[in-house]
Amino acid sequence: MLNKYSEKVEDNLNMRIDGRVEWICKHGVGHTIYAPTGEEWEFIHGCCGCCEGKREEYKKLMRK
């Protein structure tokens, strides 16, 4: 269950059918944090600015 008010990224993850994983922010926007091939185009998303500067945090989370 998503909790859009949680500050923890792992509480708000969505696995897409294409294999990408998105973090759903408090605004309801899906920010891609993992893509199966890792190609840059797979990280293009509608953005509200919530993911600015958090890419390294996402990478660490996905390595767990």
FENNORDA-V771340 format. One record per residue. N is the residue number from 1. RES is the residue in one small letter. PSI is psi as a letter, one per 30 degrees, with the letter a starting at -180 (none if undefined). OMEGA is omega as a letter, one per 30 degrees, with the letter a starting at -180 (none if undefined). Layout:
N|RES|PSI|OMEGA / N|RES|PSI|OMEGA
This chain:
1|m|k|l / 2|l|k|l / 3|n|i|a / 4|k|f|l / 5|y|f|l / 6|s|k|l / 7|e|f|a / 8|k|k|a / 9|v|e|a / 10|e|f|l / 11|d|f|a / 12|n|h|a / 13|l|k|l / 14|n|k|l / 15|m|j|a / 16|r|l|a / 17|i|f|l / 18|d|g|l / 19|g|f|l / 20|r|l|l / 21|v|k|a / 22|e|k|l / 23|w|k|l / 24|i|j|a / 25|c|l|a / 26|k|f|l / 27|h|f|a / 28|g|g|a / 29|v|k|l / 30|g|j|l / 31|h|j|a / 32|t|k|l / 33|i|f|l / 34|y|k|l / 35|a|k|a / 36|p|e|a / 37|t|f|l / 38|g|g|l / 39|e|k|a / 40|e|e|a / 41|w|f|a / 42|e|f|a / 43|f|g|l / 44|i|k|a / 45|h|l|l / 46|g|k|a / 47|c|k|l / 48|c|f|l / 49|g|f|a / 50|c|f|a / 51|c|g|a / 52|e|k|l / 53|g|g|a / 54|k|g|a / 55|r|e|a / 56|e|e|l / 57|e|e|l / 58|y|e|a / 59|k|e|l / 60|k|e|a / 61|l|e|a / 62|m|f|l / 63|r|f|a / 64|k|none|none
